[in-house]
Amino acid sequence: MQTKLTLSIDNDIIEQAKEYARSQHRSLSGMVEGYLKLVVRKESPTEELSPIVASLMGVATMDVKGKGRDEIAAYLEEKHA
């Protein structure tokens, strides 16, 4: 179930975040939700992430619907070969 949330954030930050979201073909709401999922996830990371790395988590997406682990591995191997 989706619920609306009202936040108070500096206008400059909002505009920069909207621009960034557009450049990533994502919604600002989706980015905030992704961040909150990271914050509240039950499993804690084995090592502390730097703030820069943490801020980049969830930014990149890959269409993996209907693909198995082997297909994803093959895609990544080809991409980084």
C-alpha distances in whole Angstrom, upper triangle without the diagonal:
4,7,10,13,16,19,23,24,28,28,30,27,25,27,28,24,24,27,26,23,24,27,25,23,20,17,18,14,14,17,16,13,16,18,16,15,19,19,17,18,20,23,25,28,31,33,32,31,32,30,31,30,27,26,26,24,21,23,25,23,25,24,24,22,24,27,28,29,33,32,30,33,35,33,33,37,38,36,38,41
4,7,10,13,16,19,21,24,24,26,24,21,23,25,21,20,23,23,20,21,24,22,20,17,14,15,11,12,15,13,11,14,16,14,14,18,18,17,18,21,24,26,27,31,32,31,29,31,28,29,28,25,24,24,22,20,21,23,22,24,23,24,22,25,27,29,30,33,32,30,33,35,33,33,37,37,35,37,40
4,6,10,13,17,19,22,22,25,23,20,22,24,21,20,23,23,20,22,25,23,22,18,15,15,11,13,15,13,11,15,16,14,15,18,18,17,19,22,25,26,28,32,33,31,30,31,28,29,29,25,24,25,23,21,23,25,24,26,26,27,26,28,31,32,33,36,35,33,36,38,36,35,39,40,38,39,43
4,7,10,13,16,19,19,22,20,17,19,21,18,17,21,21,19,20,24,22,21,18,14,13,10,12,15,12,12,15,16,14,16,19,19,18,21,23,26,27,29,33,33,31,30,30,28,28,28,25,23,25,23,21,22,25,24,27,27,29,27,30,33,34,35,38,37,34,37,39,37,36,40,41,38,40,43
4,6,10,12,16,17,19,17,15,18,19,17,16,20,20,18,20,23,22,22,18,15,12,10,13,14,11,11,14,14,12,15,18,17,17,19,22,25,26,27,31,31,29,28,28,25,26,26,23,21,23,22,21,22,25,25,28,28,30,29,32,34,35,36,39,38,35,37,40,37,36,40,41,38,39,43
4,7,10,13,14,17,15,13,16,18,16,16,20,20,18,21,24,23,23,19,16,13,11,15,15,12,13,17,16,15,18,20,18,19,22,25,28,28,29,33,33,30,28,28,25,26,27,24,22,24,24,22,23,26,27,30,31,32,32,35,37,38,38,42,40,37,40,42,40,39,42,43,40,41,45
4,6,10,11,14,12,10,14,16,14,14,18,18,17,20,22,22,22,19,16,12,11,15,14,11,13,16,15,13,17,18,17,18,21,24,27,26,27,31,30,28,26,26,22,23,24,21,19,22,22,21,21,25,26,29,30,32,32,36,37,38,38,41,40,37,39,42,39,37,41,42,39,39,43
4,7,9,12,11,10,13,15,14,15,18,19,18,21,23,23,24,21,18,14,14,17,16,13,16,19,17,16,20,21,19,20,24,27,29,28,29,33,32,28,27,26,22,23,25,22,20,23,23,23,23,27,28,32,33,35,35,39,40,41,41,44,43,39,41,44,41,39,43,44,40,41,45
4,6,9,7,7,10,11,11,12,15,16,16,18,20,21,22,19,16,13,13,16,15,12,16,18,16,16,19,20,18,21,24,27,29,27,28,31,30,27,25,23,20,20,23,20,17,20,21,21,21,24,26,30,32,34,34,38,39,40,40,43,41,38,40,42,39,37,41,41,38,38,42
4,6,5,6,9,10,11,12,15,15,16,19,20,21,22,20,18,15,16,19,17,15,19,20,18,19,22,23,21,24,27,30,31,30,30,33,32,28,26,24,20,21,23,21,18,21,23,23,22,25,27,31,33,36,36,40,41,42,42,44,43,40,41,43,40,38,42,42,39,39,43
4,5,5,6,9,10,11,12,14,15,17,18,20,21,19,17,14,16,19,17,16,19,21,19,20,24,24,23,26,29,32,33,32,32,36,34,31,28,26,22,22,25,23,20,22,24,23,22,25,27,31,33,35,36,40,40,42,42,45,43,40,41,43,40,38,42,42,38,39,42
4,5,5,6,9,10,11,12,14,16,17,18,20,19,17,14,17,19,17,16,20,21,19,21,24,24,24,26,29,32,33,32,32,35,33,29,27,24,21,20,23,22,18,20,22,22,21,24,26,30,32,35,36,40,40,42,41,43,42,38,40,42,38,37,40,40,36,37,40
4,5,5,6,8,10,10,12,14,15,16,18,16,15,12,14,16,14,13,17,18,16,17,21,20,20,23,25,29,30,28,28,31,29,26,23,21,17,17,19,18,15,17,19,19,17,21,23,27,29,32,33,37,37,39,38,40,39,35,37,39,36,34,37,37,34,34,38
4,6,5,6,9,10,10,12,14,15,16,14,12,9,11,14,12,11,15,16,15,17,20,20,20,22,25,28,30,29,29,32,30,27,25,23,19,19,21,19,16,17,19,19,17,20,22,26,28,30,31,35,35,37,37,40,38,35,36,38,35,34,37,37,34,34,38
4,5,5,6,9,10,11,12,14,15,14,13,10,13,16,14,14,18,19,18,20,22,23,23,26,28,31,32,31,31,34,33,30,27,25,21,20,22,21,17,18,20,20,18,21,22,26,28,31,32,35,36,38,38,40,38,35,37,38,35,34,37,37,33,34,37
4,5,5,6,9,10,11,12,14,14,13,10,14,15,13,14,17,17,16,19,21,21,22,25,26,30,31,29,29,32,30,27,24,22,18,17,19,18,14,15,18,18,15,18,20,24,26,29,30,34,34,36,36,38,36,33,34,36,32,31,34,34,30,31,34
4,5,5,6,9,10,11,12,11,10,7,10,12,9,10,13,14,13,15,18,18,18,21,23,27,27,26,26,29,27,25,22,20,17,16,17,16,12,13,15,14,12,16,18,21,23,26,27,31,31,33,33,35,33,30,32,33,30,29,32,32,29,29,33
4,5,5,6,9,10,10,9,8,6,10,11,10,11,14,15,15,17,19,20,21,23,25,29,29,29,28,32,30,28,25,24,20,19,20,19,15,16,17,16,14,16,18,21,23,26,27,30,31,33,33,36,33,30,32,34,30,29,33,32,29,30,34
4,5,5,6,9,10,10,10,9,13,14,12,14,17,17,17,20,22,22,23,26,27,31,31,31,30,33,31,29,25,24,21,19,20,20,16,16,18,17,14,16,18,21,23,26,27,31,31,34,33,35,33,30,32,33,30,28,32,31,27,29,32
4,5,5,6,9,9,9,9,12,12,10,12,15,15,14,18,19,19,20,23,24,28,28,27,26,29,28,25,22,20,18,15,16,16,12,12,14,13,10,13,15,18,20,23,25,29,29,31,30,32,30,27,29,30,27,25,28,28,24,25,29
4,5,5,6,5,6,6,9,9,7,10,13,12,13,16,17,18,19,22,22,26,27,26,26,29,28,26,22,22,19,17,17,16,13,12,14,12,9,12,13,16,18,21,22,26,26,28,28,31,28,25,27,29,25,24,28,28,24,25,29
4,5,5,6,7,8,12,11,11,14,16,15,17,19,20,21,23,25,26,30,30,30,29,32,31,29,26,25,22,20,20,20,17,15,17,15,12,13,14,17,18,22,23,26,27,29,30,32,29,26,29,29,26,25,29,28,24,26,29
4,6,8,10,11,14,14,12,15,17,16,17,21,22,21,24,26,26,30,30,30,28,31,30,28,24,23,21,18,19,19,16,14,16,14,11,12,13,16,18,21,23,26,26,29,29,30,28,25,27,27,24,23,26,25,22,23,26
4,5,9,10,13,11,10,13,15,13,15,18,19,19,21,23,23,27,27,27,25,28,27,26,22,22,20,17,17,17,14,12,13,11,7,8,9,12,14,18,19,23,23,25,25,27,24,21,23,24,21,20,23,23,19,21,24
4,7,10,12,10,10,14,15,14,16,19,19,20,22,24,24,28,28,28,27,30,30,28,25,25,23,20,20,20,17,15,15,13,10,10,10,12,13,17,18,22,22,25,25,27,24,22,24,25,21,21,25,24,21,23,26
4,7,8,7,7,10,11,11,13,15,16,17,19,21,21,25,26,26,25,28,28,26,23,23,21,19,19,18,15,14,14,11,9,10,10,13,14,17,17,21,22,25,25,27,25,22,25,26,22,22,26,25,22,24,28
4,5,5,6,9,10,11,13,14,15,17,19,20,21,25,26,26,26,30,29,27,24,24,22,21,20,19,16,15,15,12,11,13,13,16,17,20,20,23,25,27,27,30,28,25,28,29,26,25,29,29,26,28,31
4,5,5,6,9,10,11,12,14,16,17,18,20,24,25,25,25,28,28,26,23,23,20,19,19,17,14,14,15,12,11,14,15,18,19,22,22,26,27,29,29,32,30,27,29,31,28,27,31,31,28,29,33
4,5,5,6,9,10,10,12,14,15,16,18,22,23,24,24,28,28,26,23,24,21,20,20,18,15,16,15,13,13,16,16,19,20,22,22,25,27,28,29,32,30,27,30,32,29,28,32,32,29,31,34
4,5,5,6,9,10,10,12,14,15,16,20,21,22,22,26,26,24,22,22,20,19,18,16,14,14,13,10,10,13,12,15,16,18,18,22,23,25,25,28,26,23,26,28,25,24,28,29,26,27,31
4,5,5,6,9,10,11,13,14,15,19,20,20,20,24,23,21,18,19,16,16,15,13,11,11,10,8,8,11,12,15,17,19,20,23,24,26,25,28,27,23,26,28,25,24,27,28,25,26,30
4,5,5,6,9,10,11,12,14,18,19,19,20,23,23,21,18,19,16,16,16,13,11,12,12,10,11,14,15,19,20,22,22,26,27,28,28,31,29,26,28,31,28,27,30,31,28,29,33
4,5,5,6,9,10,11,12,15,17,18,19,23,23,21,19,20,18,18,17,14,13,14,12,10,12,15,15,18,19,20,20,23,24,26,25,29,28,25,27,29,27,26,30,31,28,29,33
4,5,5,6,9,10,11,14,15,16,16,20,20,18,16,18,16,16,14,12,11,11,9,7,9,11,12,15,16,17,18,21,22,23,22,26,25,21,23,26,24,22,26,27,25,25,29
4,5,5,6,9,10,14,15,14,15,18,18,16,14,15,13,13,12,9,8,10,8,8,10,13,14,17,19,20,21,25,25,26,25,28,27,24,25,28,26,24,28,29,26,26,30
4,5,5,6,8,12,14,14,15,19,19,17,16,17,15,16,15,12,12,13,11,11,13,16,17,20,22,22,23,26,26,27,26,30,29,26,28,30,28,27,30,32,29,30,33
4,5,5,6,9,11,12,13,17,18,17,16,18,16,17,16,12,13,14,11,10,13,15,15,18,19,20,20,23,23,24,23,26,26,23,25,28,26,25,28,30,27,28,32
4,6,5,9,10,9,10,14,14,13,12,14,13,14,12,9,10,11,8,9,12,14,15,18,20,20,21,24,24,24,22,26,26,22,24,27,25,23,26,28,26,26,30
4,6,9,10,9,11,15,15,13,12,14,13,15,14,10,11,13,11,12,15,18,19,22,24,24,25,27,27,27,26,29,29,26,27,30,29,27,30,32,30,29,33
4,6,9,9,12,15,16,15,15,18,17,19,17,14,15,17,14,14,18,20,20,23,24,24,24,27,27,27,26,29,30,27,28,31,30,28,31,33,31,31,35
4,6,7,10,13,15,14,15,17,17,19,17,14,15,16,13,13,17,19,19,21,22,22,22,24,24,24,22,26,27,24,25,28,27,25,28,31,29,29,32
4,6,10,12,15,15,16,19,19,21,19,16,19,20,16,17,20,22,22,24,25,24,24,26,26,25,23,27,28,25,26,30,29,27,30,33,31,31,34
4,7,9,12,13,14,17,18,20,18,15,18,19,15,16,20,21,21,23,24,23,24,25,25,23,21,25,26,23,24,27,27,25,27,30,29,28,32
4,6,8,9,11,14,15,18,15,13,16,17,14,16,19,21,22,23,26,25,26,28,27,25,23,26,28,25,25,28,28,25,28,31,29,28,31
4,5,7,8,12,14,15,13,11,15,15,13,15,18,19,20,22,24,23,25,27,26,24,22,25,26,23,22,26,25,23,25,28,26,25,28
4,7,9,13,15,17,14,13,17,18,15,18,21,21,23,24,27,25,27,29,27,25,22,25,27,24,23,26,26,23,25,28,27,25,28
4,6,10,13,14,12,12,15,16,14,18,20,21,23,24,27,27,29,31,29,28,24,27,28,25,24,27,27,24,25,28,27,25,28
4,7,9,12,10,9,13,14,13,17,19,20,22,25,28,27,30,32,30,29,26,29,30,26,26,29,28,25,27,30,28,26,29
4,6,8,6,6,9,11,10,14,15,17,19,22,25,25,28,30,29,28,25,27,28,24,24,27,26,23,25,27,25,23,26
4,5,5,6,9,10,11,15,15,17,20,23,27,27,30,32,31,30,28,30,30,27,26,29,27,24,26,28,26,24,27
4,6,5,6,9,10,14,14,17,20,23,26,27,30,33,31,31,29,31,31,28,27,30,28,25,28,29,26,25,29
4,5,5,6,9,12,12,14,18,21,24,26,28,31,30,30,28,30,30,26,26,28,26,23,25,27,24,22,26
4,5,5,6,10,10,12,15,18,22,23,25,28,27,27,24,26,26,22,22,25,23,20,22,24,21,20,23
4,5,5,9,10,13,15,18,22,22,25,28,26,27,24,27,27,23,23,26,24,21,24,26,23,22,26
4,6,8,8,11,14,18,21,22,25,28,27,28,26,28,28,24,25,27,25,22,25,26,23,23,26
4,6,6,8,11,15,18,19,22,25,24,25,23,25,24,21,21,24,21,19,21,23,19,19,23
4,6,8,10,13,16,17,19,23,22,22,20,23,22,19,19,22,20,17,20,22,19,19,23
4,6,7,10,13,14,16,20,19,20,19,22,21,17,19,21,19,17,20,21,19,19,23
4,7,10,13,15,18,21,20,22,21,23,22,18,19,21,18,17,20,21,18,18,22
4,7,10,12,15,18,17,19,18,20,18,15,16,18,15,13,17,17,14,15,19
4,7,9,11,15,14,16,16,18,16,13,15,16,13,12,16,16,14,15,19
4,6,9,12,11,13,13,15,12,9,12,13,10,10,14,14,12,14,17
4,6,9,9,12,13,14,12,10,13,14,11,12,15,15,13,16,19
4,6,5,8,9,11,9,7,11,12,10,11,14,15,14,17,19
4,6,9,11,13,11,10,14,15,13,15,18,18,18,20,23
4,7,10,12,10,10,14,14,13,16,18,19,19,22,23
4,7,8,6,7,10,11,10,13,15,15,16,18,20
4,6,5,6,9,10,11,13,14,16,17,19,20
4,6,5,6,9,10,11,12,14,15,17,18
4,5,5,6,9,10,10,12,14,15,16
4,5,5,6,9,10,11,12,14,15
4,5,5,6,9,10,10,12,14
4,5,5,6,9,10,11,12
4,5,5,6,8,10,10
4,6,5,6,9,10
4,5,5,6,8
4,5,5,6
4,6,5
4,6
4
